[in-house]
Amino acid sequence: MGDKVYIGDNKTCSLCHRDSVQVWGFVSTYNFYTAKTELAPLASGFNRKEAWKNYPVCENCALKLERAKQFNDRYLHYKFCGLDYYLIPEFLKVSEANNQILELFTDNGKSIGQMNMTRKHIVNVSSIEDEVFDLLSDLNNRANYSIFFFDAENAKFSILESIEGLFPTHFKALFNAKDRAEKHSVFKNIKGINEKGVAGTLEFTYSIVKDFFPIKSRIEGDYTEAFLKIVQSTFQQKQYDYDYLSHRIMSLIVSRFAKGEFIDHLVLKAFQIILFMQELKCIDFPTNKDQEVSLDTKYNDFFQEHASYFNSNAKKSVFLTGVLNEAASSSTVRSKLVFHAFKLLIY
């Protein structure tokens, strides 16, 4: 560091586990920690001369790390909804069949990172140019994959989220859930959904999730952590907090409506997100549905009086949309009406 050297002699390398080697204290291949401040809560305490304790790396491993970083940046570095990530394969066993996977990443003309993926189905799943997950979904489970979302700024490297233990079957489940969520007629023939004045189909992308959980937005705020937790949940097909999801969705819808903005497309996007996550079994709806969709007495009485007509939730949601358009300006009234309309749409 500068004109000084911080090393430890006859120590153990944290990577190769070799004993009695010289280890370095400031291997900065990925700057995930610092010992520049006296308050750094690290093993070296306040003494920079003891910095080798934080991340002891021998010379051979330091060189390997540098070569690995160059490989990662060239072949395994991608963009996902504006975020940087590494996709790291880990082979389950040594096999000639692994060559197919290696070719996808490294062979000129086949390398995933170098291909200009233009197939509509692939691009739509995450709205990025170089999509890899659809290709990986067609492979056998000969390897698992780890995804590391990171932020590299001002020579500092921070892991935002890690998703480990992914198999091709996980990627396949994503695309199957996407297909099933999109098939509903409510997402078809929507005027202006993709192009102004033109009817189109709403297709699921993670950019739709980003609409509700924006990344470093000056207006809406920074929901990067929440966005990545949803990505992690869906990729691994693990449970997500439905209460938080629905609360954030409703907060944004109510906020936009209170400003007099058009919310029809936003409601449909919210519905599609919920269907997508439900297909992956990431969320469970509350079991007491009657309580969740309860309305004011006057609306319940009206629906019961005309039960022969209001025989489906679709008809009820259309009716409440009309009521919503005629609602008073009170944000409290608006919030309740939007909430009930959306809940009926879900159920």
N, C-alpha and C positions, 0 to 999 in steps of 0.2 A: 504494500500500500504506500504510494508515494515513493520515497527513497528508503523505506523500511521494509523488512521482511518479517513475517509472523509465522513461525513454523513450530512443530513439535517433533522431537526426535524419539525414535524407538517407541512409536505409538501404533495404534490399530486404525487402519483405513475403514471409514464407515461404509464404503461401497464394496470393496473386494474382501474385506475382513482379514487382510494380511496383517500379521503382527510384526513388530520391530522394524517399522518403516518410518520414513520421514513424511509427515502430513502437513498440508498447508492450511492456513486459517482463513484465507480470503479467495476461495475458488468462486468466481463470479459468473459461471456459465449461466445460471439463473439466479438473479439477485433477489432471493426470497427472504433474506434477513439482513440486518445491518448491525454492525458493532460500533457505529460512529458516534452514538450518543451514550452518555453515562447511564442513562435510565433504561437501556435495553435489557429486558428480562431474559438474559441468556446465561448459558453455563459459564461463560468467561467473566461474568460480573462486570466490573468497571475497568478491567485490565485488558487492553488490546493485545498484549503479549500472550494472553491465554485464549485468543480467538480461535485457535485450532480446535478447542473443545466443542465449539458450536457445530462445526461441519467439517470434520477431519477427512481430508481427501489426499491420497498419495499422488505422485506425479503421473503415473501411468493412467490412473482413473481420471485425472483432470484432463488428459489428452483425449481419452475415450469420450468424456462428457462433451468436449468441444466438437468432436466428429459427430456425435449423436445429435447435438443441437443443429448442426448443419443439415443432417438428414431429415430431422423433424421439420425444419423450416422449409425444406424443399419439397418433401413428399407428404407430410402428415399434417400440415397446417392449413386450416380452412376457416371460412366465415359462416356464421349462423346468425341470421337476423341482426347483422352488424357486430356480432361478438366474435372474437378470435377463439379458436379451439384447436387442440391437437387430438387426433384420432390414433390411438396406439393399439396395434394388434398384439396379442400374446398367444403364441401357439401352445396348444394343449400337449402336444408331443411332436417329436421330430418326425417328419413325414415328407415324402416326395410330393404328396398332394398339396402341401403348403405353397408350392410354387405358384399355383393359381392365385392365391391371395397376394403373394409378393409381387406378381406381375401387375396386379391391379394398382399397386402403389408405386412401383418403380420403373416398369417397362415403358420406354418411350412410345407414345401413341396410345398406350393403355392406361398409363398412370392416371389415377382418379384425379389427382390434383392438377394435371395438365389438360384434362379433357374439358371441352366446352359442352356441358350437359344441357341440351335444349329440349329434351323430352318433357312435355308438359306435366306429366304425372310426377316426375322427379322434382322439377323445380317447385311445384306447388306445395310440397310438403313442408318446406321451410323458407321458400322465397330466396334462395341463394343460387348463384350461377354454377358452382361446382358441387353438386349433390352426390353423396356417396352412399347413403343409407339404403337406397333401393337396390343398388348393385350388391351390397353386402347381404341383403335379405335373401338373395338367391343362393348363397353359399351354404354348405353344410357346416355343422358346429365343430369345425376343426380348430377354431380359434375363438377366443373371446376378445372383447374390445373395451378400452377405457377411453372416455372422453374427458378432456380437461379444458374447461373454459378459463381463459386467463386474460389478464390485463398487463401489458408491458408498456410502461410509461416512465420516461426519465430514468432509464436504466434499472427500473424496479420491476420485478416480476411477481405478480400476485395471482394465485389460483382462485378464481371466483366460485367455481363449482366443479366437482369431479363426479363422473358417473361411471362406475366400474362394473365389471362382470357382465357386459352385454354380449349376447349371442345373436347370430343371424335371425333366430326365431323371434327375438325382441323387435328387430327392425321389421320383420314380416308382419308382426302383430300391429305395428303402427300403421302400415299401409292398409291392412284389412279393416282396421277401425276407421280409418279415413274414408274408405269406400262406403262402409255401412252408414257412417254419419252423414255423408253427402247425398245418399240416395233418396231422402225424403223429399216429397214434392214441394214442401214449403220453401226449399232452397233453390228451386228452379223457376225460370222465367221471371226473374226479379228485375224490374226496370231500374237501370242506372247502377247496378251493383258493381259492375266492372268498368263500364263506359257510360258517360252521361247520355241519357236519352235512349239507351239501347238495353233491351232485356237480356239478362245473362244468368248464369248459374253461380251460386256461392260455393266455392271449393275451399276446403279446410287448408290453412297454412298456419304456421306458428306466428306469422306476422299478425294474424287475427288475435292471437293471445297477447301479442305485444301491444295491440290497440288498447287493451284493458290494463296491461302491466307494462307501461312504457319504460324505456331504458334511458336514463339521464335526460328526462324531458324537463325543460325549464318551466313549462306550463303545468303539466300533470304531476311532476315529481319523478323520483328515481325508484322504479320497482324492479331493478335488475335482479336482486336476490329472489324476490317472489316469482319472477318470470322463470329464472333458472330452476327453482324448486318445482315448478310445474313441468318443465322440460324433463327434469330428473324423474319425477313421478310417472310421467307418461312413457318415457323410454324404458324404465325398469318395471312398468306396470305395477306400481305400488300405490297405496292409499294416499290421497291428498285431502286436506281439510276443506270439506264442502262448505262449511259455514263461512270461512274466510273468503273462499272463491265467490260465493253468491253475494256476500256483503260488498266485495270490491266491484263486482259487476253491476249491482244495483246502484251503488254510489255514483259510478260513472254515468249510468243511464239517467238517473235523477238529475245529476249535475248538468248534463247536456240538455235535457228537456227543460229545466228551469231557465236555461239561457235562450230557449226558443229554437233550439237546433233540431234538425230532422233526425229522429232516432230509430226509424224502422229498420234500417240496415244494421244498426248497432245491436238491436234486440235479436235479430236473426243470427248475427255472429256469436252473440252470447249463448244462444240456444245451441248452435253447432258445437261450440267449445264443450258445453256440458254433455252433449250426446257423444262426442269423441272420447271424452274422459270416462264416461259411463261404459262405453264399448270396451275400454281397456280395463274396466273394473277399478279405476282409480278413485271413484267417488260412489257413494251410496246415498240415495235420496232418503230423507227422514221417513221412518216407517208410518208415522201418524199423518198420513196425507191429508185427511179431512181437516185436521187442525192447521196444517201448513197453508192450505188454500182457502181458508175461511174468509168470508167477505162481511161487509157491513150487513146488518139485518135487512135493509131495504133492497139490497141487490139479491140476497138469497131468496127473499120472498118473491121478488120479481121472476127469478129463474124457476122457482117452484110453481108459480102461477102459470107460467108458459112452458112447462116442462116438455110438452110435446114438440116444441120448436128447439129449445135449448137442450138438445139431447146429446151434445158433444162438447168437449172443452174447446174445440176449434171455434164453434159458434159463440161460445161465451167470450173467448179472447177477442173475436172480431167486435162483439158488442161493447166490451170494455175499452177497446181501442177508440171506438166512436165516443164513448163517455169521456175518455181521456182528452180527446181533441176539444171537447166542450167544457173541460174542467175549469174551475175558478183559478185565479192566478196564485192562490196560496200554495207555497212550496210544500206545506204539510199535506194538503189534499193531493197535490200532484204526486208526491212521494208514495202515498198509500195506493193511489190508482195504478201507477207504474208497477209497483211491487206486485199487486194482485194480478194485473194483466200478464206480467212475466211469469208468475207462479202458475197461472192457468195454462200458459203456453207450454211450460215444462211438463205439467201433469196431464 
